[in-house]
Amino acid sequence: MSLVCAVVQGMLNKGMPDFAAPVERLIDELKHLPGIGQKTAQRLAFHLLRLAPEDALALADAIRDAKEKIRECSVCGNITDADPCLYCTGASRSKRTICVVEEPHNIMAIEKTRMYSGMYHVLGGSLAPLQGRGPDQLKIKQLIERLKGGSVEEIIMATNPTAEGEATAVYLSKLLKPLGVRVTRIGVGIPVGADLEYADEITMMKAMEGRRDL
């Protein structure tokens, strides 16, 4: 056995880490991000280490600032630094329509069309019984509360066109229709299995224009 092989084998036998402890910790934390595996986490970690200290610390400060200041809007559930959020307090926003989405980032896909000026309601996910996510885990009761004033005329179901999103839209339709409100579903333009986050302006516009009664 060569000297190099012997050294490597000795390191393996001793269970020595691949990187210094702070780097290992950074890699482990980065792996918690969605879609980030071991290799990508390593590349990101070493990219951050190559940054100028002020740039790396600026990123850390931005993360800390967002975690400390961002909260959920008490009305619609959107993420915001002011409660209620800008959509709920906007003078030009119509209170006659509420567009229901799964997650806060879905709102931006709809806003890009520049054709919707109503309210929003963020459910916080979709119905997924196998993952332990039922009606009680979503902001459904809060949505029903918002209908009590009688000013809402239409609920637009803009949940993702996945099996879970469709099931959520149908469930909410059956729940809300007896309350005397019109319930519609975004129409053509969004392929089944896609996520609203990746829809372009034209696709999203066609989906909003083609919404239908449930």
FIMARLUM-184117 format. One record per residue: residue number from 1; residue in one letter; x, y, z of N, C-alpha, C in turn. Coordinates in pm, whole numbers, plus 50000, padded with zeros to 5 digits. Each point is the difference from the previous one (the first is absolute). Example, Ala and Ser with C-alpha at 12.3 -4.5 7.8 and 13.67 -1.06 7.14 Angstrom:
2
[1; a; [51319; 49431; 50780]; [49911; 50119; 50000]; [50090; 50120; 50000]]
[2; s; [49965; 50105; 49928]; [50082; 50119; 50006]; [49923; 50109; 50073]]
//
This chain:
214
[1; m; [50086; 49880; 50000]; [49914; 50120; 50000]; [50089; 50124; 50000]]
[2; s; [49970; 50094; 49909]; [50078; 50124; 49991]; [49977; 50085; 50123]]
[3; l; [50091; 50099; 50017]; [49989; 50089; 50116]; [49870; 50080; 49995]]
[4; v; [49963; 50050; 49879]; [49877; 50079; 49985]; [49879; 49915; 50036]]
[5; c; [49995; 49879; 49947]; [49888; 49911; 50031]; [49992; 49971; 50149]]
[6; a; [50116; 49984; 50061]; [50002; 49971; 50143]; [49945; 50118; 50080]]
[7; v; [50038; 50124; 49957]; [49951; 50119; 50070]; [49849; 50013; 49987]]
[8; v; [49950; 49980; 49874]; [49857; 50010; 49975]; [49925; 49895; 50080]]
[9; q; [50053; 49878; 49998]; [49936; 49892; 50075]; [49999; 50031; 50148]]
[10; g; [50108; 50059; 50050]; [50007; 50036; 50141]; [49897; 50105; 50037]]
[11; m; [49981; 50099; 49908]; [49901; 50104; 50024]; [49860; 49941; 50006]]
[12; l; [49973; 49906; 49908]; [49869; 49937; 49997]; [49976; 49920; 50126]]
[13; n; [50103; 49930; 50043]; [49987; 49917; 50119]; [49974; 50086; 50123]]
[14; k; [50059; 50119; 50002]; [49982; 50088; 50115]; [49871; 50081; 49991]]
[15; g; [49931; 49991; 49883]; [49876; 50073; 49985]; [50020; 50150; 49994]]
[16; m; [50115; 50042; 49944]; [50028; 50143; 49993]; [49904; 50069; 49904]]
[17; p; [49953; 50122; 50032]; [49908; 50072; 49914]; [50068; 50045; 49871]]
[18; d; [49921; 50020; 49895]; [50055; 50044; 49872]; [50048; 50144; 50006]]
[19; f; [49931; 50082; 50080]; [50032; 50142; 50007]; [50010; 50044; 50146]]
[20; a; [50052; 50122; 50017]; [50005; 50056; 50136]; [49858; 50011; 50055]]
[21; a; [49988; 49993; 50132]; [49869; 49997; 50064]; [49908; 50115; 49958]]
[22; p; [50048; 50126; 49992]; [49910; 50109; 49958]; [49948; 49981; 49858]]
[23; v; [50084; 49945; 49913]; [49957; 49976; 49862]; [49898; 49887; 49995]]
[24; e; [50023; 49896; 50076]; [49905; 49889; 50008]; [49863; 50050; 50047]]
[25; r; [50002; 50088; 50100]; [49874; 50054; 50051]; [49929; 50083; 49893]]
[26; l; [50077; 50081; 49928]; [49941; 50081; 49893]; [49937; 49912; 49893]]
[27; i; [50070; 49896; 49960]; [49948; 49906; 49899]; [49872; 49934; 50050]]
[28; d; [50001; 49956; 50125]; [49882; 49934; 50057]; [49879; 50094; 50002]]
[29; e; [50022; 50126; 50033]; [49891; 50097; 50002]; [49947; 50026; 49860]]
[30; l; [50089; 50010; 49902]; [49959; 50025; 49862]; [49919; 49883; 49944]]
[31; k; [50030; 49879; 50046]; [49928; 49881; 49954]; [49854; 50000; 50044]]
[32; h; [49966; 50082; 50096]; [49860; 50010; 50044]; [49915; 50078; 49902]]
[33; l; [50064; 50075; 49909]; [49925; 50077; 49901]; [49939; 49907; 49897]]
[34; p; [49881; 50032; 49946]; [49935; 49912; 49902]; [50083; 49985; 49873]]
[35; g; [50014; 49876; 49955]; [50071; 49973; 49875]; [50151; 50003; 50012]]
[36; i; [50053; 50013; 50120]; [50145; 50008; 50020]; [50051; 49869; 50058]]
[37; g; [50084; 49932; 49923]; [50061; 49876; 50046]; [50141; 50025; 50051]]
[38; q; [50073; 49891; 50026]; [50135; 50011; 50058]; [50094; 50078; 49909]]
[39; k; [50004; 49966; 49871]; [50096; 50065; 49910]; [49969; 50147; 49980]]
[40; t; [49872; 50031; 49982]; [49960; 50140; 49982]; [50029; 50080; 50126]]
[41; a; [49975; 49939; 50115]; [50028; 50067; 50128]; [50149; 50030; 50014]]
[42; q; [50082; 49906; 49956]; [50144; 50023; 50006]; [50042; 50115; 49909]]
[43; r; [49944; 50002; 49877]; [50035; 50108; 49907]; [49959; 50136; 50056]]
[44; l; [49878; 50006; 50057]; [49952; 50125; 50058]; [50086; 50043; 50118]]
[45; a; [50037; 49903; 50083]; [50081; 50031; 50118]; [50134; 50061; 49960]]
[46; f; [50066; 49940; 49901]; [50130; 50051; 49959]; [49987; 50132; 49923]]
[47; h; [49887; 50018; 49933]; [49975; 50131; 49937]; [49989; 50108; 50107]]
[48; l; [49926; 49971; 50106]; [49985; 50096; 50109]; [50134; 50030; 50068]]
[49; l; [50084; 49898; 50012]; [50130; 50019; 50063]; [50092; 50086; 49915]]
[50; r; [49978; 49997; 49867]; [50083; 50082; 49911]; [49953; 50146; 49995]]
[51; l; [49880; 50027; 50046]; [49949; 50136; 49999]; [50081; 50091; 50093]]
[52; a; [49997; 50129; 49968]; [50059; 50097; 50092]; [49922; 49995; 50131]]
[53; p; [50066; 50018; 50113]; [49931; 49991; 50130]; [49874; 50085; 50007]]
[54; e; [50005; 50122; 49945]; [49883; 50088; 50009]; [49882; 49945; 49918]]
[55; d; [50029; 49931; 49887]; [49892; 49942; 49919]; [49936; 49881; 50069]]
[56; a; [50084; 49915; 50059]; [49947; 49884; 50071]; [49917; 50043; 50121]]
[57; l; [50048; 50099; 50072]; [49927; 50048; 50118]; [49873; 50074; 49960]]
[58; a; [50001; 50064; 49882]; [49878; 50067; 49952]; [49890; 49897; 49975]]
[59; l; [50038; 49884; 49946]; [49903; 49892; 49979]; [49946; 49950; 50134]]
[60; a; [50088; 49980; 50095]; [49958; 49955; 50133]; [49907; 50102; 50064]]
[61; d; [50031; 50128; 49985]; [49916; 50106; 50058]; [49863; 50004; 49933]]
[62; a; [49997; 49978; 49866]; [49873; 50000; 49928]; [49910; 49887; 50047]]
[63; i; [50058; 49882; 50023]; [49923; 49886; 50050]; [49947; 50029; 50139]]
[64; r; [50086; 50054; 50086]; [49958; 50032; 50137]; [49892; 50108; 50001]]
[65; d; [50016; 50101; 49915]; [49904; 50109; 49994]; [49863; 49950; 49955]]
[66; a; [50001; 49911; 49898]; [49874; 49945; 49950]; [49931; 49915; 50107]]
[67; k; [50076; 49918; 50069]; [49942; 49914; 50104]; [49943; 50082; 50116]]
[68; e; [50062; 50113; 50031]; [49956; 50080; 50113]; [49882; 50090; 49967]]
[69; k; [49991; 50047; 49874]; [49901; 50101; 49965]; [49880; 49948; 49921]]
[70; i; [50018; 49888; 49929]; [49891; 49949; 49917]; [49904; 49917; 50084]]
[71; r; [49870; 50024; 49981]; [49896; 49927; 50073]; [49885; 49969; 49903]]
[72; e; [49901; 49930; 50049]; [49881; 49972; 49920]; [49898; 50112; 50018]]
[73; c; [49939; 50040; 49889]; [49892; 50098; 50008]; [49884; 49937; 50077]]
[74; s; [49947; 50072; 50097]; [49892; 49946; 50084]; [49869; 49987; 49924]]
[75; v; [49991; 50062; 49882]; [49877; 49993; 49921]; [50008; 49889; 49895]]
[76; c; [50102; 50005; 49915]; [50005; 49907; 49887]; [50104; 49890; 50012]]
[77; g; [50095; 50012; 50092]; [50101; 49896; 50017]; [50123; 50019; 49914]]
[78; n; [50007; 50109; 49923]; [50118; 50028; 49918]; [50116; 50038; 50092]]
[79; i; [50125; 49984; 49951]; [50114; 50043; 50080]; [50018; 50151; 49979]]
[80; t; [50032; 50071; 50108]; [50005; 50145; 49994]; [50083; 50054; 50114]]
[81; d; [50046; 50124; 49985]; [50067; 50067; 50111]; [49909; 50104; 50064]]
[82; a; [49877; 50011; 49946]; [49900; 50090; 50056]; [49867; 49926; 50006]]
[83; d; [49933; 50005; 50112]; [49875; 49926; 50018]; [49884; 50097; 50024]]
[84; p; [49896; 49996; 49916]; [49978; 49915; 49883]; [50094; 50034; 49884]]
[85; c; [50007; 49910; 49902]; [50093; 50017; 49889]; [49949; 50104; 49900]]
[86; l; [50084; 50032; 49903]; [49966; 50103; 49901]; [49881; 49961; 49914]]
[87; y; [49980; 49871; 49975]; [49886; 49957; 49919]; [49869; 50020; 50077]]
[88; c; [50003; 49975; 50128]; [49878; 50014; 50081]; [49963; 50145; 50028]]
[89; t; [50099; 50087; 49997]; [49975; 50141; 50032]; [50000; 50089; 49876]]
[90; g; [50031; 49945; 49883]; [50007; 50081; 49879]; [49866; 50066; 49967]]
[91; a; [50002; 50131; 49980]; [49875; 50073; 49973]; [49935; 49959; 49869]]
[92; s; [50081; 49955; 49904]; [49947; 49963; 49868]; [49961; 49853; 49991]]
[93; r; [50017; 49924; 50107]; [49969; 49857; 49996]; [49851; 49979; 50030]]
[94; s; [49936; 49916; 49917]; [49858; 49970; 50018]; [49981; 49895; 50109]]
[95; k; [49907; 50024; 50089]; [49970; 49906; 50107]; [49888; 49903; 49961]]
[96; r; [49956; 50007; 49876]; [49892; 49912; 49955]; [50051; 49863; 49956]]
[97; t; [50130; 49989; 49977]; [50058; 49875; 49950]; [50118; 49958; 50086]]
[98; i; [50006; 49872; 50032]; [50115; 49944; 50072]; [50059; 49888; 49916]]
[99; c; [50128; 50009; 49971]; [50071; 49896; 49927]; [50074; 49912; 50100]]
[100; v; [49967; 49872; 50002]; [50057; 49906; 50097]; [50120; 49928; 49939]]
[101; v; [50115; 50010; 50066]; [50122; 49934; 49954]; [50056; 49911; 50111]]
[102; e; [50093; 49914; 49964]; [50058; 49909; 50099]; [50108; 50067; 50084]]
[103; e; [50092; 50069; 49933]; [50115; 50059; 50068]; [50018; 50147; 49963]]
[104; p; [50067; 50078; 50084]; [50018; 50142; 49973]; [50064; 50031; 49865]]
[105; h; [50098; 49917; 49958]; [50068; 50032; 49874]; [49909; 49983; 49878]]
[106; n; [49887; 49929; 50016]; [49905; 49986; 49890]; [49935; 50134; 49964]]
[107; i; [49993; 50090; 50095]; [49938; 50130; 49977]; [50073; 50075; 49889]]
[108; m; [50132; 49991; 49999]; [50078; 50074; 49902]; [49971; 49954; 49858]]
[109; a; [49972; 49872; 49981]; [49967; 49949; 49867]; [49873; 50065; 49947]]
[110; i; [49905; 50025; 50088]; [49874; 50064; 49960]; [50019; 50150; 49983]]
[111; e; [50077; 50061; 50088]; [50023; 50144; 49990]; [50073; 50038; 49872]]
[112; k; [50081; 49909; 49947]; [50074; 50029; 49876]; [49908; 50026; 49883]]
[113; t; [49878; 49949; 50004]; [49907; 50021; 49889]; [49948; 50143; 49996]]
[114; r; [50005; 50071; 50112]; [49950; 50138; 50011]; [49851; 50011; 49966]]
[115; m; [49926; 49890; 50012]; [49858; 50005; 49965]; [49910; 49965; 50119]]
[116; y; [50060; 49963; 50111]; [49920; 49967; 50118]; [50026; 50105; 50108]]
[117; s; [49893; 50054; 50056]; [50016; 50106; 50101]; [49914; 49973; 50123]]
[118; g; [49974; 49872; 50026]; [49920; 49965; 50117]; [50086; 49963; 50120]]
[119; m; [49939; 49930; 50094]; [50067; 49955; 50121]; [50062; 49861; 49979]]
[120; y; [50080; 49957; 50095]; [50060; 49867; 49997]; [49974; 49928; 50132]]
[121; h; [50012; 49867; 49994]; [49997; 49920; 50122]; [50098; 49884; 49982]]
[122; v; [50098; 49991; 50089]; [50103; 49897; 49993]; [49962; 49886; 50094]]
[123; l; [49981; 49881; 49943]; [49958; 49885; 50080]; [50112; 49943; 50086]]
[124; g; [50123; 50014; 49952]; [50112; 49938; 50071]; [50024; 49858; 49957]]
[125; g; [49959; 49966; 49876]; [50020; 49865; 49947]; [49873; 49949; 49934]]
[126; s; [49997; 49871; 49976]; [49883; 49935; 49940]; [49967; 49875; 50080]]
[127; l; [49882; 49947; 49977]; [49960; 49878; 50071]; [50087; 49883; 49957]]
[128; a; [50062; 49934; 50095]; [50086; 49885; 49971]; [49993; 49906; 50120]]
[129; p; [49893; 49920; 50009]; [49979; 49912; 50116]; [50117; 49907; 50030]]
[130; l; [50065; 49950; 49894]; [50112; 49907; 50021]; [50118; 50068; 50066]]
[131; q; [50006; 50132; 49988]; [50108; 50077; 50064]; [49953; 50065; 50129]]
[132; g; [49879; 49962; 50044]; [49947; 50052; 50125]; [49949; 50143; 49991]]
[133; r; [49965; 50044; 49877]; [49951; 50136; 49982]; [49854; 49997; 49961]]
[134; g; [49914; 50023; 50100]; [49856; 50002; 49977]; [49946; 50141; 50007]]
[135; p; [49868; 50016; 50000]; [49937; 50133; 50004]; [50044; 50083; 50120]]
[136; d; [50023; 49936; 50113]; [50038; 50074; 50121]; [50140; 50060; 49990]]
[137; q; [50082; 49946; 49911]; [50136; 50052; 49984]; [50007; 50118; 49902]]
[138; l; [49890; 50025; 49930]; [49996; 50111; 49904]; [49917; 50115; 50057]]
[139; k; [50017; 50118; 49943]; [49927; 50119; 50049]; [49862; 50009; 49934]]
[140; i; [49921; 49896; 50022]; [49865; 49995; 49943]; [49900; 50074; 50088]]
[141; k; [50012; 49983; 50131]; [49910; 50069; 50092]; [50014; 50152; 49985]]
[142; q; [50123; 50046; 49980]; [50023; 50143; 49982]; [49935; 50051; 49873]]
[143; l; [50001; 49916; 49895]; [49936; 50038; 49874]; [49849; 50015; 50018]]
[144; i; [49940; 49906; 50070]; [49856; 50006; 50025]; [49965; 50123; 50083]]
[145; e; [50086; 50034; 50095]; [49978; 50120; 50083]; [49993; 50125; 49912]]
[146; r; [50081; 50003; 49895]; [50006; 50119; 49914]; [49874; 50017; 49916]]
[147; l; [49918; 49897; 49992]; [49877; 50008; 49920]; [49882; 50052; 50081]]
[148; k; [50016; 50011; 50130]; [49886; 50034; 50085]; [49949; 50143; 49979]]
[149; g; [50085; 50088; 49950]; [49955; 50136; 49978]; [49904; 50015; 49885]]
[150; g; [49996; 49900; 49912]; [49907; 50003; 49888]; [50046; 50081; 49880]]
[151; s; [50121; 50056; 50005]; [50048; 50083; 49889]; [50069; 49919; 49892]]
[152; v; [50040; 49877; 50031]; [50071; 49915; 49902]; [49900; 49934; 49907]]
[153; e; [50021; 50018; 49869]; [49909; 49944; 49900]; [50057; 49876; 49930]]
[154; e; [50134; 49993; 49991]; [50062; 49889; 49927]; [50127; 49954; 50069]]
[155; i; [50016; 49868; 50004]; [50123; 49938; 50048]; [50066; 49932; 49880]]
[156; i; [50121; 50040; 49968]; [50073; 49939; 49889]; [50096; 49896; 50057]]
[157; m; [49984; 49874; 49961]; [50089; 49894; 50046]; [50124; 49995; 49909]]
[158; a; [50111; 50050; 50051]; [50125; 49999; 49924]; [50102; 49908; 50066]]
[159; t; [49951; 49888; 50054]; [50091; 49899; 50052]; [50072; 49936; 49883]]
[160; n; [50114; 49941; 50026]; [50080; 49941; 49893]; [49924; 49888; 49929]]
[161; p; [50018; 49987; 49869]; [49930; 49896; 49924]; [50064; 49862; 50017]]
[162; t; [50015; 49959; 50124]; [50048; 49867; 50034]; [49884; 49923; 50060]]
[163; a; [50020; 49871; 50026]; [49893; 49919; 50060]; [49956; 50061; 50133]]
[164; e; [50099; 50043; 50081]; [49968; 50059; 50130]; [49929; 50134; 49984]]
[165; g; [50049; 50081; 49905]; [49940; 50131; 49977]; [49858; 49990; 49950]]
[166; e; [49975; 49905; 49909]; [49865; 49980; 49948]; [49906; 49952; 50111]]
[167; a; [50049; 49907; 50081]; [49917; 49949; 50111]; [49966; 50111; 50098]]
[168; t; [50096; 50089; 50025]; [49977; 50113; 50090]; [49895; 50094; 49942]]
[169; a; [50009; 50028; 49869]; [49904; 50089; 49934]; [49859; 49943; 50007]]
[170; v; [49985; 49871; 49974]; [49869; 49935; 50003]; [49944; 50000; 50143]]
[171; y; [50087; 49970; 50097]; [49957; 49998; 50141]; [49949; 50138; 50042]]
[172; l; [50074; 50104; 49965]; [49961; 50135; 50038]; [49874; 50045; 49928]]
[173; s; [49985; 49957; 49876]; [49880; 50035; 49923]; [49875; 49947; 50069]]
[174; k; [50005; 49874; 50042]; [49885; 49940; 50068]; [49974; 50066; 50135]]
[175; l; [50104; 50052; 50060]; [49988; 50064; 50129]; [49945; 50143; 49988]]
[176; l; [50040; 50070; 49894]; [49968; 50142; 49988]; [49872; 50031; 49923]]
[177; k; [49965; 49916; 49904]; [49881; 50027; 49919]; [49873; 50017; 50083]]
[178; p; [49977; 49919; 50102]; [49879; 50019; 50082]; [49995; 50136; 50071]]
[179; l; [50114; 50070; 50004]; [50004; 50130; 50067]; [49956; 50112; 49907]]
[180; g; [49963; 49962; 49876]; [49946; 50098; 49907]; [50103; 50080; 49923]]
[181; v; [50122; 49950; 49991]; [50104; 50069; 49927]; [50033; 49922; 49872]]
[182; r; [50032; 50070; 49894]; [50039; 49934; 49875]; [50143; 49946; 50015]]
[183; v; [50020; 49875; 49960]; [50131; 49937; 50009]; [50046; 49963; 49860]]
[184; t; [50116; 50053; 49958]; [50054; 49970; 49868]; [50138; 49938; 50014]]
[185; r; [50043; 49937; 49891]; [50132; 49935; 49996]; [50078; 50058; 49883]]
[186; i; [50130; 50031; 50022]; [50079; 50049; 49888]; [49997; 49896; 49888]]
[187; g; [49996; 50048; 49876]; [49976; 49910; 49886]; [50124; 49962; 49923]]
[188; v; [49987; 50000; 49867]; [50106; 49951; 49912]; [50126; 50084; 50014]]
[189; g; [50112; 49940; 49965]; [50125; 50072; 50003]; [50101; 49937; 50094]]
[190; i; [49954; 49944; 50109]; [50090; 49936; 50096]; [49993; 49849; 49981]]
[191; p; [50107; 49935; 49959]; [49996; 49855; 49979]; [49986; 49925; 50132]]
[192; v; [49933; 49886; 49994]; [49983; 49917; 50119]; [50137; 49952; 50048]]
[193; g; [50022; 50010; 50129]; [50127; 49959; 50059]; [50100; 50113; 50011]]
[194; a; [49965; 50119; 49947]; [50093; 50114; 50004]; [49980; 50079; 50128]]
[195; d; [50092; 50093; 50024]; [49992; 50086; 50118]; [49984; 50144; 49953]]
[196; l; [49912; 50074; 50066]; [49974; 50139; 49960]; [50126; 50085; 50003]]
[197; e; [50094; 49963; 50084]; [50122; 50080; 50016]; [50076; 50015; 49868]]
[198; y; [49988; 49901; 49909]; [50077; 50001; 49877]; [49919; 50042; 49878]]
[199; a; [49879; 50047; 50021]; [49916; 50043; 49888]; [50040; 50139; 49954]]
[200; d; [50008; 50019; 49867]; [50032; 50133; 49949]; [49874; 50086; 49996]]
[201; e; [50017; 50129; 49965]; [49888; 50094; 50005]; [49884; 49960; 49909]]
[202; i; [50032; 49959; 49877]; [49895; 49966; 49903]; [49923; 49877; 50044]]
[203; t; [50073; 49898; 50045]; [49935; 49877; 50047]; [49908; 50029; 50118]]
[204; m; [50050; 50082; 50095]; [49920; 50032; 50117]; [49880; 50085; 49962]]
[205; m; [50016; 50089; 49903]; [49889; 50085; 49957]; [49888; 49916; 49939]]
[206; k; [50038; 49902; 49916]; [49900; 49912; 49938]; [49929; 49917; 50107]]
[207; a; [50075; 49959; 50100]; [49940; 49921; 50108]; [49897; 50082; 50077]]
[208; m; [50032; 50125; 50027]; [49908; 50087; 50073]; [49877; 50032; 49916]]
[209; e; [50020; 50025; 49870]; [49887; 50032; 49912]; [49909; 49880; 49980]]
[210; g; [50057; 49881; 50005]; [49922; 49880; 49972]; [49947; 49929; 50122]]
[211; r; [49994; 50070; 50112]; [49949; 49935; 50121]; [49851; 49963; 49980]]
[212; r; [49958; 49897; 50073]; [49866; 49945; 49980]; [49935; 49974; 50135]]
[213; d; [49869; 49984; 49997]; [49927; 49968; 50122]; [50031; 49857; 50040]]
[214; l; [50012; 49977; 50130]; [50021; 49864; 50051]; [49866; 49937; 50039]]
//
